[in-house]
């Protein structure tokens, strides 16, 4: 859009606003403070918590600010711990339609920064000075004030309408700061000079000579130390060949115990390695265990040290010929080929191998769990009898210790238990058998025992209660076995009846119509029915049901 300014108005067709005039003046008068006098709008400390803005004029975007007298502004109290920097500004507020001065308070911080200026459609600010408000301060001095009037980015000097600039006040401020710094530097120099005089004393020349001599000695010592370091370092040796490596290095002037260098080879080793350095002769390269190395790799640094006979590889870790499949999976080790990870069976450990057995050098410690012990009736004790030949359980004389007539014959390994009553007298009527034992026929006959009593087990008609044929009975030489017998009857550790098959003397399983109640004969020579919690334990065709119920004695 085209605009022009200023022309007379005819019937109100050339009306102008204040912003039109500001735009007009801003086109040839820049923002800032007027330069003359030099203290125009200067910020002065009052040695208390106030500051003064000297009289003067400022210019912002075509609008003028005039301060006719010294204008005092308050500075907020200082913090006891943190510092801040306040900024003194001239603000042209569009909404308020005026330019005024105020203190733009900074943020507390250990290393504070000054506030930024607002310059947008609502307001435009120029900065006159920054005021450092240090922690615990009770007054503001001129040293705390930084004049910003000459900073063209923050304020600047109005130009375009003046012929010269008066910088007297600014010069005086810089002179004051220069004087303060000069005094600080002078004091530091005097302190240094005093220290120097204390060192030199009266005999200045002599002391200077002594210092020079000491410095010379120190320099010589440093040179000597550097020479030792150079001698003790590992010069780099690059060798050619394969296995029998050859090289030279002018830093190695002799071959003596302690001679060392860092070796690089061009070709991987395929056998025992030697090194001939500077034609001193081929010397074996050995690991710290005294073994000639045979697995050097190209472009890998190897530090070697001469022991007077061979070159010893420095810093080598583990070694050996252990292979990954010989180490447990998940375990790491180092062999002659470098770091390795085991791939062997992780279960190859002693606790998983039978005690005394050795597998791949691992001796087992696992022991079979002991056979569960049956629980005897109240008032009875167990008496263990060791295996004698093929008999498991026998009468034992407690006084003599003699083993008399055997009771049970067995074909599987294990232990059976006999029972004594509360009078510590062996009882022939009750046997409790551990879980899983099989009871075989002796000499192709049914199980039997010798005692002054004939009956161990009887059968009974479940419906009538009549007692039938004895199950286990001595023959008395008759040799007839017209009774039922069992080839298998077993109990677990809690006296659970597990399984039983019943037969006639002809080996024919009993029929359903011959279902019988099973009994044990008690020490008091009474029949003890075998029962589960769900009812009597009975014989059935071919096989008794498997019971997971405890045996109850009635």
FITOR-635041 format. One record per residue (C-alpha): residue number from 1; x, y, z. Coordinates in Angstrom, 3 decimals, decimal comma. Layout:
BEGIN
    nr          X          Y          Z
   NUM          X          Y          Z
...
This chain:
BEGIN
    nr          X          Y          Z
     1      0,000      0,000      0,000
     2      1,291      3,486     -0,902
     3      1,438      6,176      1,776
     4      2,582      9,796      1,807
     5      2,865     12,470      4,511
     6      2,149     15,397      5,324
     7     -0,540     17,285      3,331
     8     -3,298     19,703      4,214
     9     -6,691     18,235      4,828
    10     -9,681     19,236      2,682
    11    -12,952     18,439      4,309
    12    -11,187     15,915      6,551
    13     -9,631     13,803      3,798
    14     -6,101     14,079      5,264
    15     -6,392     13,130      8,896
    16     -3,316     11,739     10,628
    17     -2,791      9,726     13,828
    18     -0,021      9,951     16,381
    19      1,492      6,704     15,115
    20      1,756      8,280     11,663
    21      3,892     11,053     13,102
    22      5,971      8,570     15,172
    23      6,595      6,536     12,052
    24      7,624      9,710     10,254
    25     10,143     10,781     12,907
    26     11,457      7,257     13,434
    27     12,495      7,153      9,797
    28     15,364      9,594     10,416
    29     15,816      9,645     14,224
    30     17,137      6,401     15,769
    31     16,143      4,906     19,120
    32     18,210      5,563     22,241
    33     19,189      8,415     24,532
    34     20,352     11,796     23,393
    35     24,137     12,157     23,686
    36     24,375     15,637     25,130
    37     24,989     16,215     27,915
    38     27,085     13,112     28,568
    39     25,126     12,265     31,731
    40     21,847     12,309     29,848
    41     19,603      9,702     31,610
    42     22,653      8,224     33,399
    43     21,903      5,831     36,288
    44     23,672      6,912     39,490
    45     24,048      4,974     42,778
    46     22,897      6,663     45,987
    47     24,850      4,319     48,329
    48     21,611      2,919     49,672
    49     18,930      0,735     48,109
    50     17,903      3,461     45,631
    51     19,239      4,752     42,320
    52     18,828      8,038     40,458
    53     18,156      8,570     36,759
    54     19,687     11,889     35,730
    55     17,696     14,386     33,702
    56     17,682     13,861     29,966
    57     15,808     12,747     26,895
    58     15,218      9,446     25,189
    59     13,703      8,421     21,876
    60     11,711      5,245     21,092
    61     10,149      4,544     17,679
    62      9,456      8,213     16,936
    63      8,178      9,067     20,443
    64     10,199     11,235     22,849
    65     10,792     10,743     26,609
    66     11,778     13,732     28,724
    67     13,010     13,617     32,343
    68     13,302     17,146     33,665
    69     14,876     16,365     37,081
    70     16,744     13,591     38,890
    71     14,317     10,674     39,173
    72     14,752      8,188     42,066
    73     13,821      4,484     41,771
    74     13,840      1,893     44,571
    75     15,785     -1,387     44,412
    76     14,179     -4,382     46,153
    77     16,052     -5,839     49,139
    78     18,788     -8,384     48,473
    79     18,523    -12,111     49,173
    80     20,657    -13,588     51,949
    81     21,989    -16,462     49,819
    82     21,539    -15,733     46,096
    83     22,411    -12,844     43,764
    84     20,342    -11,110     41,081
    85     20,707     -8,509     38,322
    86     18,031     -5,811     37,889
    87     17,706     -3,860     34,642
    88     16,753     -0,139     34,501
    89     14,716      0,467     31,329
    90     12,637      3,017     29,432
    91      9,364      1,396     28,357
    92      7,043      2,654     25,623
    93      3,691      1,106     26,487
    94      1,253      1,203     23,541
    95     -1,828      0,522     25,662
    96     -0,820      3,060     28,334
    97      0,198      5,573     25,616
    98      3,312      6,713     27,440
    99      7,037      6,143     27,965
   100      8,197      5,666     31,541
   101     11,226      4,350     33,465
   102     11,156      1,406     35,857
   103     13,350     -1,318     37,437
   104     12,929     -4,728     35,807
   105     13,715     -7,097     38,686
   106     15,940    -10,108     37,948
   107     15,774    -13,740     39,109
   108     17,712    -14,999     42,169
   109     20,625    -17,309     41,320
   110     24,206    -18,057     42,344
   111     25,283    -16,859     38,875
   112     22,384    -14,634     37,763
   113     21,682    -13,210     34,320
   114     19,946     -9,946     33,460
   115     16,341     -9,803     32,309
   116     15,593     -9,610     28,577
   117     13,836     -6,635     26,964
   118     10,259     -6,707     25,688
   119      9,953     -5,556     22,097
   120      6,621     -6,379     20,448
   121      3,340     -4,732     19,417
   122      2,410     -4,094     23,057
   123      5,621     -2,499     24,279
   124      9,166     -1,538     23,307
   125     11,960     -1,246     25,902
   126     15,487      0,194     25,838
   127     17,976     -0,433     28,670
   128     19,811      2,292     30,581
   129     21,829      0,134     33,016
   130     22,189     -3,203     34,817
   131     22,300     -3,158     38,641
   132     24,051     -6,058     40,406
   133     22,250     -6,843     43,684
   134     24,635     -9,171     45,498
   135     23,535    -11,499     48,287
   136     23,251     -9,723     51,612
   137     23,756     -6,255     50,061
   138     22,318     -3,299     52,002
   139     23,370     -0,610     49,504
   140     24,138     -0,101     45,828
   141     27,461      1,470     44,805
   142     28,462      2,824     41,429
   143     30,653     -0,262     40,963
   144     27,452     -2,341     40,983
   145     26,025     -0,406     38,011
   146     26,858     -1,271     34,386
   147     26,030      1,568     31,954
   148     24,245      0,182     28,863
   149     23,467      3,445     27,060
   150     26,193      2,959     24,424
   151     25,121     -0,618     23,618
   152     23,259     -0,154     20,321
   153     21,474     -3,507     20,749
   154     20,055     -2,563     24,147
   155     19,843      1,237     23,936
   156     22,190      3,321     21,736
   157     22,718      7,007     21,069
   158     20,209      9,024     19,078
   159     21,902     10,090     15,850
   160     20,934     11,940     12,705
   161     20,047     15,212     14,414
   162     23,283     16,036     16,295
   163     26,746     17,143     15,245
   164     28,868     15,694     18,051
   165     28,674     13,396     21,061
   166     29,775     14,263     24,617
   167     31,349     11,185     26,203
   168     32,817     12,899     29,283
   169     30,633     11,061     31,778
   170     31,276      7,700     30,155
   171     34,995      8,444     30,188
   172     34,828      9,243     33,886
   173     33,035      5,943     34,585
   174     35,650      3,968     32,681
   175     38,399      5,884     34,490
   176     36,892      4,923     37,836
   177     36,790      1,237     36,934
   178     40,328      1,434     35,556
   179     41,545      2,947     38,813
   180     39,913      0,183     40,867
   181     41,480     -2,542     38,723
   182     44,865     -0,821     38,754
   183     44,833     -0,767     42,541
   184     43,999     -4,492     42,620
   185     46,830     -5,353     40,209
   186     49,267     -3,149     42,113
   187     48,478     -4,897     45,397
   188     48,944     -8,330     43,798
   189     52,317     -7,231     42,406
   190     53,449     -5,878     45,767
   191     52,489     -9,153     47,468
   192     54,453    -11,134     44,852
   193     57,458     -8,846     45,183
   194     57,454     -9,200     48,963
   195     57,444    -12,995     48,612
   196     60,330    -12,781     46,146
   197     62,328    -10,579     48,533
   198     61,799    -13,085     51,336
   199     63,227    -15,811     49,116
   200     66,174    -13,808     47,803
   201     67,207    -12,168     51,060
   202     70,103     -9,707     51,080
   203     72,458    -11,775     48,925
   204     70,280    -11,436     45,845
   205     72,879    -12,589     43,328
   206     73,889    -15,606     45,386
   207     70,336    -16,725     45,924
   208     69,529    -16,301     42,254
   209     72,549    -18,450     41,394
   210     71,402    -21,113     43,837
   211     67,938    -21,129     42,292
   212     69,407    -21,419     38,814
   213     71,637    -24,296     39,959
   214     68,702    -26,123     41,508
   215     66,665    -25,648     38,359
   216     69,545    -27,011     36,293
   217     69,794    -30,078     38,537
   218     66,050    -30,614     38,266
   219     66,231    -30,370     34,489
   220     69,077    -32,908     34,410
   221     67,113    -35,255     36,665
   222     64,125    -34,981     34,362
   223     66,338    -35,811     31,389
   224     67,721    -38,832     33,255
   225     64,225    -39,993     34,192
   226     63,101    -39,593     30,605
   227     66,083    -41,639     29,462
   228     65,204    -44,390     31,942
   229     61,586    -44,308     30,807
   230     62,715    -44,574     27,206
   231     64,954    -47,513     28,093
   232     62,201    -49,270     30,049
   233     59,510    -48,733     27,443
   234     58,478    -51,273     24,844
   235     59,780    -50,205     21,423
   236     57,690    -51,550     18,561
   237     59,211    -54,423     16,576
   238     57,534    -55,560     13,356
   239     58,668    -59,040     12,333
   240     58,520    -60,961      9,069
   241     58,387    -64,673      8,404
   242     56,249    -67,435      9,851
   243     57,065    -69,150     13,175
   244     60,771    -68,180     12,861
   245     60,279    -64,417     12,972
   246     62,988    -61,899     12,060
   247     63,156    -58,164     12,771
   248     65,373    -55,245     13,753
   249     65,054    -52,037     15,753
   250     67,729    -49,402     16,345
   251     66,353    -48,638     19,832
   252     67,468    -52,109     20,939
   253     71,250    -51,689     21,199
   254     71,990    -54,877     23,122
   255     70,364    -58,134     24,150
   256     70,487    -58,503     27,917
   257     68,245    -59,659     30,717
   258     65,298    -57,276     30,862
   259     65,395    -56,245     27,190
   260     61,820    -55,778     26,123
   261     59,754    -54,765     23,119
   262     56,278    -54,994     21,619
   263     56,107    -57,529     18,802
   264     53,841    -57,400     15,772
   265     53,960    -60,286     13,285
   266     52,797    -60,302      9,700
   267     51,744    -63,956      9,489
   268     49,833    -66,181     11,907
   269     51,922    -68,815     13,663
   270     51,472    -72,461     12,673
   271     54,043    -73,969     15,034
   272     56,577    -73,168     17,765
   273     57,667    -69,523     17,581
   274     61,125    -67,888     17,737
   275     62,319    -64,316     17,232
   276     65,682    -63,105     15,914
   277     66,073    -59,413     16,721
   278     69,004    -57,440     15,241
   279     70,780    -60,716     14,367
   280     71,289    -61,600     18,045
   281     70,140    -65,122     17,231
   282     66,816    -66,914     17,262
   283     65,285    -67,106     20,734
   284     62,216    -69,092     21,759
   285     59,044    -67,192     22,589
   286     57,510    -68,760     25,701
   287     54,450    -68,127     27,816
   288     54,759    -67,395     31,572
   289     54,461    -71,150     32,237
   290     57,585    -71,910     30,199
   291     55,769    -73,391     27,206
   292     56,840    -72,349     23,698
   293     53,920    -70,496     22,166
   294     52,547    -71,627     18,827
   295     49,410    -69,567     18,349
   296     50,545    -65,977     17,741
   297     48,211    -63,949     15,535
   298     49,036    -61,216     13,031
   299     48,526    -57,551     13,918
   300     48,138    -58,356     17,631
   301     50,596    -56,609     20,018
   302     52,653    -59,004     22,162
   303     54,876    -57,609     24,923
   304     58,057    -59,698     25,268
   305     60,800    -59,575     27,911
   306     64,186    -61,371     27,656
   307     65,161    -63,503     30,668
   308     68,675    -64,189     29,445
   309     67,687    -67,309     27,489
   310     64,228    -66,861     25,972
   311     61,691    -64,135     25,351
   312     58,774    -64,438     27,800
   313     55,306    -63,328     26,782
   314     54,058    -60,728     29,283
   315     50,536    -60,581     30,677
   316     49,302    -63,829     29,150
   317     46,180    -65,206     30,810
   318     45,080    -68,817     31,035
   319     46,019    -71,540     28,604
   320     45,903    -75,271     28,042
   321     44,144    -77,701     25,739
   322     40,697    -77,800     27,375
   323     38,010    -77,742     24,693
   324     34,575    -76,081     24,933
   325     32,735    -79,428     24,885
   326     34,773    -80,519     27,921
   327     33,608    -77,580     30,057
   328     30,122    -77,153     31,463
   329     27,804    -75,022     29,371
   330     27,711    -71,383     30,474
   331     31,195    -71,393     32,083
   332     34,040    -69,481     30,435
   333     37,766    -70,248     30,366
   334     40,909    -69,480     28,397
   335     42,995    -72,041     26,541
   336     45,806    -71,804     24,022
   337     43,269    -70,598     21,443
   338     42,098    -67,700     23,634
   339     38,861    -67,066     25,566
   340     36,311    -69,870     25,277
   341     32,788    -70,667     26,494
   342     31,892    -74,173     27,613
   343     29,292    -76,175     25,704
   344     29,246    -79,383     27,799
   345     26,243    -80,822     29,616
   346     25,511    -78,516     32,593
   347     24,064    -81,481     34,512
   348     27,438    -83,239     34,701
   349     27,942    -82,442     38,377
   350     28,602    -84,714     41,426
   351     25,102    -84,492     42,887
   352     23,630    -85,926     39,663
   353     25,974    -88,959     39,591
   354     25,599    -92,050     41,793
   355     27,877    -91,965     44,807
   356     31,313    -93,396     44,000
   357     30,764    -93,485     40,227
   358     33,121    -91,439     38,032
   359     32,075    -89,918     34,699
   360     34,641    -87,837     32,767
   361     36,573    -87,227     35,957
   362     33,517    -86,207     37,998
   363     32,906    -88,468     41,004
   364     29,301    -88,743     42,070
   365     27,910    -87,974     45,507
   366     24,243    -88,874     44,982
   367     22,919    -91,565     47,324
   368     19,675    -93,513     46,945
   369     16,913    -92,347     49,189
   370     16,477    -94,736     52,114
   371     13,565    -97,143     51,882
   372     10,565    -95,756     53,753
   373     10,008    -97,451     57,077
   374      6,577    -98,945     57,789
   375      4,766    -97,691     60,852
   376      4,235   -100,481     63,436
   377      1,139   -100,778     65,625
   378      1,200    -99,087     68,999
   379      3,318   -100,979     71,534
   380      5,605   -102,665     68,974
   381      9,133   -101,960     67,892
   382     11,002   -102,708     64,678
   383     13,947   -104,985     64,508
   384     16,033   -104,994     61,344
   385     17,569   -108,248     60,183
   386     20,344   -108,155     57,587
   387     20,286   -110,171     54,387
   388     21,561   -113,719     54,812
   389     22,004   -115,612     51,559
   390     18,625   -115,268     49,854
   391     16,544   -114,958     53,018
   392     15,481   -111,523     54,162
   393     13,681   -111,938     57,458
   394     14,378   -114,518     60,150
   395     13,828   -115,243     63,793
   396     16,590   -113,706     65,862
   397     17,548   -114,667     69,370
   398     18,066   -111,407     71,206
   399     20,360   -113,044     73,723
   400     22,567   -115,175     71,514
   401     22,114   -113,188     68,320
   402     21,678   -116,401     66,337
   403     19,521   -116,220     63,218
   404     17,048   -119,084     63,205
   405     14,433   -120,282     60,754
   406     14,029   -117,863     57,836
   407     10,605   -116,408     57,215
   408     10,508   -114,755     53,790
   409     12,235   -115,488     50,552
   410     12,743   -112,636     48,073
   411     13,880   -112,126     44,511
   412     14,356   -108,302     44,485
   413     16,826   -106,334     46,597
   414     15,559   -104,482     49,629
   415     14,943   -104,604     53,373
   416     12,043   -106,067     55,362
   417     11,247   -105,484     59,015
   418     10,150   -107,830     61,789
   419      8,299   -106,524     64,827
   420      8,682   -106,977     68,559
   421      5,979   -106,346     71,060
   422      6,208   -104,050     74,063
   423      7,764   -106,878     76,127
   424     10,609   -106,988     73,568
   425      9,546   -110,500     72,590
   426      9,607   -111,432     68,916
   427      6,081   -111,811     67,563
   428      5,345   -114,280     64,783
   429      1,923   -113,024     63,857
   430      2,463   -109,568     62,387
   431      4,517   -108,478     59,410
   432      4,518   -105,037     57,857
   433      6,107   -104,931     54,422
   434      7,608   -101,824     52,765
   435      6,167   -100,481     49,540
   436      7,033   -102,413     46,396
   437      8,313   -105,767     47,761
   438      7,347   -108,916     45,918
   439      6,823   -112,085     47,889
   440      7,751   -115,221     46,064
   441      6,897   -118,866     46,710
   442      9,602   -120,939     48,362
   443     10,480   -124,056     46,398
   444      7,548   -123,385     44,067
   445      5,159   -123,366     47,021
   446      3,302   -120,567     48,724
   447      4,981   -118,381     51,339
   448      5,195   -120,048     54,714
   449      6,721   -119,674     58,178
   450      7,586   -121,858     61,129
   451      6,079   -121,174     64,530
   452      4,001   -122,805     67,208
   453      1,013   -121,087     65,634
   454     -0,095   -122,109     62,169
   455     -2,175   -119,200     60,986
   456     -0,860   -115,920     59,627
   457     -3,756   -114,852     57,367
   458     -7,265   -116,179     56,975
   459    -10,133   -115,539     54,614
   460    -13,651   -114,880     55,638
   461    -16,919   -114,911     53,763
   462    -17,900   -111,278     53,564
   463    -21,650   -111,988     53,608
   464    -21,826   -114,664     56,349
   465    -18,738   -113,810     58,393
   466    -17,628   -117,459     58,369
   467    -13,846   -118,027     58,603
   468    -12,497   -120,042     55,721
   469     -9,254   -121,611     54,708
   470     -6,059   -120,351     56,250
   471     -3,823   -118,508     53,838
   472     -0,359   -119,061     55,339
   473     -0,097   -122,351     57,231
   474      2,705   -124,796     57,998
   475      2,315   -128,160     56,325
   476      3,095   -130,467     59,296
   477      4,568   -132,762     56,699
   478      1,230   -133,316     55,013
   479      2,161   -131,365     51,921
   480     -1,404   -130,450     51,025
   481     -2,134   -126,819     50,191
   482     -5,894   -126,696     49,810
   483     -5,968   -123,060     50,811
   484     -5,919   -119,688     49,196
   485     -2,569   -117,946     48,988
   486     -1,153   -114,709     47,631
   487      1,754   -114,260     45,253
   488      1,918   -110,531     45,890
   489      0,871   -108,281     48,749
   490      2,496   -104,894     49,386
   491      2,137   -101,872     51,641
   492      3,664    -98,413     51,383
   493      5,434    -96,434     54,136
   494      2,134    -95,334     55,635
   495      0,705    -98,890     55,584
   496     -1,366    -98,311     52,462
   497     -2,349   -101,575     50,806
   498     -1,156   -101,235     47,234
   499     -1,961   -104,437     45,356
   500     -2,622   -108,130     45,836
   501     -3,490   -111,120     43,626
   502     -5,066   -114,173     45,252
   503     -5,000   -117,742     43,997
   504     -6,160   -121,214     44,951
   505     -3,596   -123,952     45,497
   506     -4,033   -124,886     41,843
   507     -2,922   -121,449     40,747
   508     -6,404   -120,461     39,564
   509     -7,582   -116,974     40,534
   510    -10,572   -116,968     42,853
   511    -13,979   -116,066     41,428
   512    -16,169   -113,117     42,299
   513    -18,471   -115,461     44,229
   514    -15,501   -116,311     46,401
   515    -14,747   -112,705     47,349
   516    -13,212   -112,778     50,804
   517    -12,400   -110,340     53,570
   518     -8,626   -110,104     54,159
   519     -7,272   -110,493     57,714
   520     -4,072   -110,305     59,707
   521     -3,603   -112,474     62,782
   522     -2,769   -110,260     65,792
   523     -0,352   -110,938     68,674
   524     -3,366   -111,565     70,876
   525     -4,308   -114,340     68,427
   526     -7,368   -112,470     67,172
   527     -8,185   -111,734     63,556
   528     -7,464   -108,155     62,395
   529     -9,481   -107,195     59,301
   530     -7,665   -105,182     56,678
   531     -9,753   -102,121     55,951
   532     -9,530    -98,877     54,084
   533    -11,453    -95,770     54,943
   534    -14,001    -96,707     52,322
   535    -14,574   -100,195     53,620
   536    -13,069   -103,695     53,957
   537    -10,128   -104,726     51,794
   538    -11,336   -107,749     49,836
   539     -9,885   -110,198     47,397
   540    -11,256   -110,019     43,846
   541    -10,855   -111,884     40,630
   542     -7,215   -111,747     39,566
   543     -6,340   -108,482     41,234
   544     -7,276   -106,455     44,288
   545     -8,048   -102,798     43,666
   546     -5,221   -100,342     44,275
   547     -5,966    -98,469     47,497
   548     -4,698    -95,007     48,283
   549     -6,102    -95,243     51,805
   550     -4,290    -95,919     55,082
   551     -4,542    -99,369     56,616
   552     -6,658    -99,222     59,758
   553     -6,344   -101,800     62,559
   554     -9,644   -102,612     64,346
